[in-house]
Amino acid sequence: MAGRLAVDFGTSNTSVALWDSDRKEGRTLAFPDISLPDVHEGREFHLIPSLIHYDGLRIHVGRQVLNDPVLRVAPATFRWMKTYVGNGMRLPRRIGDRSVDFFQAAGDFLRQVLIAAGGYADLAERGHSWASCLRRRSGSRRP
């Protein structure tokens, strides 16, 4: 089901919602590998913990990080990315043979979230390029 997609990138959690035109309301989307279900006032919703971990060429996000006690506290795990980006604090870390800062970590995290959500909405609709927005904000020059 395609529709209008909204992403709320939060300091601790991120949510992805899709507008349900039949019911005239938004609903959060479940991604079993990376999101967690919750209930508030009798309504189920889904949150993705705003966490990313770099493991060589592999990236773990959200629930994948939260459910692993080793990854949660590893130096290659970034949390609170929104706060660091909002305050203009890059603070690069050496991870393996490369340097990763909070801007890149936030971009990589959101990219993974949008890839997961790609089946729900046309991300290229109306010429919007989410990838160019992430590059512009993070300062990356990658295509």
N, C-alpha and C positions, 0 to 999 in steps of 0.2 A: 504494500500500500504506500504510494507516494504521497507526499504532502509537504507542508511548510515545516521546516525543522528549526528548532531553537536550542542553543547550547548555553547553559549557565555555568561558566567556569568559576568555581568557587575556591576559596583558600583551602578548605578541608575536603569538600565534595563537589563534584560536577554532575549536573543532570542534563539529559538530552530529552527533549519533548517534541512530539509531533502533533500538529493541529488536526483534530478529528472534525471534519466539516459536517458530518452527519449529526454528531452530538453537540457541535458548537462548543468544543472545549479541547484543551490540550491534554495529552497524556504522556507521562514519562515512559521511555523505552527501556526494556530489560535487555541486557547483554550478559548472559549467564557467566561468561568467562571473566568479565571485568566489573560488573555492577553488583550491588547488593539491594535486595528488596527491603522495604520498610512499610509500615502502616501508620498513618496519621489521620485521626478523626474518621476512622473506618475506611479510608481510601488507601489503596496500595500505590506506592511509587517506588522508583528505583534511583539509586545514587551510585556514582562511580567515585571511589576515593581518589582525590587528586594527588596521586603518587605515581612516580615513574622510577624504574630501576633499569640500569644498563648492565647487561651481562654479555660482554663481547659484542657480537653483532645482533644479539637478541635484546628486545625491549620488553619489559613486563610493566603493565599498568594496572591501576585500580585494585580490584579484588585480588589479582594475582600477587601483588606486593603485600597487601594487608594480611592475606592468609598465610604468608610465609614469615615466621619470626626472624629468620636470618636476613631476608631481603629488607624487612621493615627498618632495620637499624644499620644496614650496610652503607659505607661511604658513597657507593654508586647509586644511592637512592635519593631522589629529590622530593621534598614535600614543601608545602606553603609557597609554591612557585608564584602564585598570583601576587602575594605580598612583595616578594623580591622584585618581580617585574614592575609592579606599580610604583615601587620606590626607586626604580632605575638601578638596582643592584645586581650586576651580572655575576659576580663572585664565582669565577671559573674553578672547576675541580679537575684534577688529572684522573682520568678513568682509562686504564690500560694505556694505549699509546696515543690517546687524544685528550683534548681539553673540552669539557662541557660546562656551560654556564646555565644560570637559571632561565635566561631567555630561550636558549636552545631547548632546554628540558621542557619548558612550557609549550613550545611549538611542537616538539616531538609528541608530548602527551596529547595535545589537542588533535594533532594529525591522526594518532591512533584512535581517538574517540570518533573522529569524523569518518575514518575508514570503517569502523564498526557500524556507524549509522548510515553509511552509504547506500545500503539496500532499502532504506526507508524514504529517502527523498532524493530529488535530482539536485546534486550539489553544484551543478554547472548552470542551473536555471537562471535565466535573465542575465547571463554574462557575469555573474558573481564568481569570483575566484577566491575561495577560502584559502588556498595555498599561498596566493600572493599577499593576502592580508597577514598571514603568519610570517612570511618572509620579511615583509615591510616592518612589522613590529619587532621581530627578533634581530633584524639587521643581516639576516642570511642572504646570500646571493645565489643559492641553489635554485634550479628550475623547479 
